[in-house]
């Protein structure tokens, strides 16, 4: 419940509050910090599950307690995040939207930012819009935005398949083929998680500068190529636990940035009224296919005994590489060049009554005449 709700909420907030010039890197970077939490959890586990330090009946309980404690901190921090002016306007709360934008603009001016006047031809009329029904979601996704729905489905499923297939069988592979024990496996997780964290943080800005489609194709393709090479070396018995982990770090350095961009893509290519629902919808589908099918498939491919066969798992790795390559190609063909564009340019709001690219609404002071930053979302 926490993760499912969080993906919908935070990606929507990023899209609607971060300037379009930086939207890609911020979204990808924040999604990538999932692995910072994984590192914290692993470090805590090494301490609390050490029976020489903490009794076993307390250790696992303390591990579970870390989650709620961090959740309480996040709840406090969320009090300082403003509600999206876009959301407020489409729900009839225009005056509150004006106050929120005024506060943001005042902060920008204090920090030395420059604002420009919004041209009249950049304005659009919006009306109060009722909650989006499931029927309307189906109409928008399956009729109005079929190719974008196919894009979102493909990106989310392919990245989830690769991630869950390898990550959920990570410990099994190290123990079955390289004879590591549980405590040793935990240590190998750290470089793996660091590679996953580094990718989005170091590559995220390129999604804003080089472009969405090029970077998605690049990250998906490079991860597929390295995984294919890894599969061949693994099958040949040329890898040990350290070298296999090292190659996985390279695979997921690129794959992690690509996976984060999948959430970015789904969150910005649909009308703002159903952004949260779109993220939730594709997240649920990806977890069903990638989170259930992939781990079961790969676990069944792992051999048993003292010298398990490597061939079946090698085939699984090659399948994972092909799936990622297909996801990258689909993103190149059906992708949207959303970098640097306002959300209304990417997808016209359902609440819009006119053409154009900017909100106008019925505020006492028209949004079309208010100043804005050169790179405002």
N, C-alpha and C positions, 0 to 999 in steps of 0.2 A: 504493500500500500504506500509506503514511504517513497520508494524509488519510482513507482509508476506515477504518483502524483507530482513528484519533484521534477521529472523530465518535462511534463507538460507545463508546469508553472514557471520554472526557471528559464526554459527556452523562450517561452512567450514574453516574459519580462525583459530578457536581453534584447529580443528583436524590437520591442516597442519602446525601449528606453535608451538604447545605445545608439550613437550616431552611425549612420549607414557606412561611413568610411571605415569604422572599426568593428562593425557588427560581426563579421566573420571570425576575426581572431579572438574576440571576447567570448563568443559562443563556443568555439572549438576549445579554447583554453579552459573554460569553466567545465565543460563536459569532460575534458581530459583529467581534471583534478579528482575524478572518481578514484584514480590510482594513487593519489596522495592519501586519500582515506584508506585505501587498501594497504598502503605501506604502514600507516599508523596502526591499523588493526593487526597487522602481522607482527609489528614490533611489540605491541601490547601483549599479543599472544605468547611470544617468546618469553616474556617476563612473567606473566600471570600463570602460565601453564607449566612453569618450572617448579616442580614439587619440592626442590631444595630451598626455594624461597617462600612459596605460598602453598598452603595445604590444598590438596586436590579438590576438596569439597567447596573451597572458596574461589579457586582460580578461574574455573569456567564461568562462575556467576559474575565475577568482576569483569571478565571479557564482555559478557552480554551487557553489563551496566554502562560500558563506554558509549554505546549507541545512544541510549536515552539522554545521557549527559550532554553529548554533542548536539543532540536534537534540541534540547532546551536552550543552548547557546544560539543556535540558528533561529529559533523562534524569537528570541530577543532581538537579534540583528534584523530580522524581517520587518520589525516595527519601523525601521528607518528607510525602507524602500517605498517610494511613492507608487500609488496606483497608476497604471498606464492611462495617459490622457486619451489615447485612442479608445480604450475600453470604456472609459467614463463617458465619452461623447456618444458612442453608439448605444449607451444605456440611459441616455437622457440626462446625465449629470454634467451639463455643460459648464456651469459656474465652477464646479469643483475641478474640472479639467483645466479651465483657465488659470485657477490658482496654482495648480500643480506645474503648469508650463511656466507661469510667472516665477515660481520658486526656482525652477531649473535654469531659466534664463538669467535670473539674478546671480545664481552661483557661477554661471559661465562668465558673466561680466566681471565678477570679483576675481576670477582666475585669469582675466586678461583675454578671454575669447571674444571673437568678433561675430556679430549678428548682422544679417542682411534682411532687407524687406522681402516678403514673399510676394511674387507677382500674382496678379489676378488670374492669369491663365494657369496657375498652379493650384488653384482652389477647386474643391469639389463640394457639392452639397451632400450632407448625410442626414439621415432621419433616425429617430429611435428605432431600434431593431429588437424584436422579441428573441428569446432564447432559441438557438438553432435546434431543430428537431433532428432525429436520426434519419427521417425521410429526406430532409433537406441536405444533410451531410452526404447521404447516398447520391442524391441528384448532383450535387456539386462535384463530388469525387468521380463518379462513374459516368457522368454525362458532360459536364462543363470542363472538367480538368482530368480527362482520362489519361493523357500521356504523363501528366505530373503525378497522378496517382500510381501509375506503373513505375515511374522513376522512384518515388518514395518507397514503394513496396520493395523494389529490387535492391535499393541501397540498404535499407534496414535489414532485410532478410539475409543478404549476402554477408554483411559485416557481422551479424549475430551468429550466423552459421560458423564462420571462421573462429570467432572469439570463443563461443561456448564449446565448440568441438575440441579446441586445443586447451583452453584454460581449465575446463572442467575435468579433463583427463590428464592434466599436467603432472599431478603427483603419481598417478598410476603408471605413466610412461617412465618416469624417473626410477620408480621402485621396481617395475617389472623388467626393464631392459638394462638398468645400470646398478641395481642392487642397493639403492639408497634407502635409509631408514626414514621414519617420519620427521625426526628432528633435522636431518640433513636436507630433506626436501623443503622444509620451511625456509632454510637459508637461501636456497636457490630461487625462491620467489622474489627476493628483493631486487636483483638485477632485472628480472622480468618486468616487475612493476615500474622500475625506474625508466626502462625503455618506453613503456606505455605512457608514462607521464611526460617524458621529454618530447615525444613526437608532436602532440598538440601545441605545447608551449613554444617549440622552436619553429614549427612549420605553419602555425596558425595565421601569421600575418600574410603569408603568401596567398591565402585564399582571398584576401582583400586586394592584393596588388597584382599577382599573376592572373587570378581569376578562379571562379568556382569550378567550372568544368575541367579546365586543364589540371588543376590540383587534385580533384577527385579522381580523374583518370590516372594521374601520376602516382598518387598514393596507393590506390587499389592495385594498379599494375605492378609497382615495385614490390609490394608485399607479396603478390602472387608469384613473382619471379623468384624472390628469395626463398619463399616457402617451397617452391618446386625444386630448387637446388638443395634445400635442406632435406627434402624427401629422398632424393637420390643418394645423398651422402649417408643418410640414416640407414637406407636399405643396404648400402655397401659396407656398413659397419665401421665407417670412417670417423664417427663422432663418439665422444664421451659425454658425460652429463654436463660438463662445463661448456664444451663447444656447442652442444645442442642448445643449451640455454642462451648462449651468445647469439646464435643464429635466430632464435626466437625473439630475442631483444630487437634485432634488426627488422625482422618481419613486422613486429608490432609497433616499432617506432613509426613506420609508415601506416600500418593498418589502424593504429589508434587515432591518428589525425583523420584518416578517411572515415572511420566509424563516427567520430565526433561530427564530421561534416554531414553525415547522414541525418543527424538530429537537426543540424542547422538548416539543411535543405528542406526537410519536411516542415519545419516551423515557419519558413518564410515564403513558400511558393503557393500558399492557399490564402483565401480572404481572411482578414483579421478576425472576423466573427467566429470562425471555427478553427483557429490556429491550435488552441489547446486540445480540442477534440481530435484534430488531425494527428498531432503528436501521439496522443494516447492510443489512437486506432492503430497506427503503424507500429508503435512500440509493442502493443499486445500481439499483433500478428508476428512480428519478428521474434518475440520471446517464445511463441508457440512453436514456430518452425526451427529457429536456431537454438532455443533454450531447452527444448524437449527432444527433438529428433536428432540434432547433431551430437550431443553428448552420448545418447543411447547408441547411435551408430558407431561412433569412434571407440566407445568402451567395448563394444562387441568385436572390434577389430584388433584389440590389444591381445597378444598371445599369452599363453599360460605356461608354467613350468620354469625350469632353470634356464633354458635357452629358447625363449619364445620366438616364433616366426615374425620376421619384420615385414614381409611382403604385404599382408592385408592392411597394416597401418600405413605403409608407404602409399598404397593406393588411396587410402583416406586422405592423406596429406595432399596428394595430387588433385583429388576431387576438390578439396578446399581451395587450392590454388586456382583451379579452373572457375570455381564459383566467384572468387574475388575478381578475377580478370573479367568475367562476364558483367559483374556489377560495375566495374570501371567503364567498360565499353558502353553499357546502357546509359550511364551518367553522361558520357560524352555526347551521345546521340540525342538523348531526351532532356539533358540538363538545361538549366536556366541560368543565364548570366546575371546573377542577382547582385554582384559586388557593386557597392557604391550607389545602389538604387534605393529609393524609399519603398516601404512596403506597399504603398498604394500604386506605385509604378509596376511592381511585380505582379500583384493580383488586386483587381478593383474590389473594394469592399462591397459586401452584399447590401449594406445600408446606403450605398451611394445612389443618388438620384440624377447625377450629371456625370459627364466625362471629366477627365482631368487627373491630377495626381496628388492633390492636397486636400485636407479637410477644410471646410468652411464652417458648417454647422450653423446653429442659431444663437451663438454666444453674443452677449452684449457688445463685445469687441470682436469683429470678424477675424478668424484665424488667418484669412487671406491677407490681412493688413498688418499682422503682427510680425516683428522681426524674428529671424531664426538664424542659427549657425549655418555656415556654408555647407557643413557636412551633417546637418541634422538629419535624423532618420526620416 
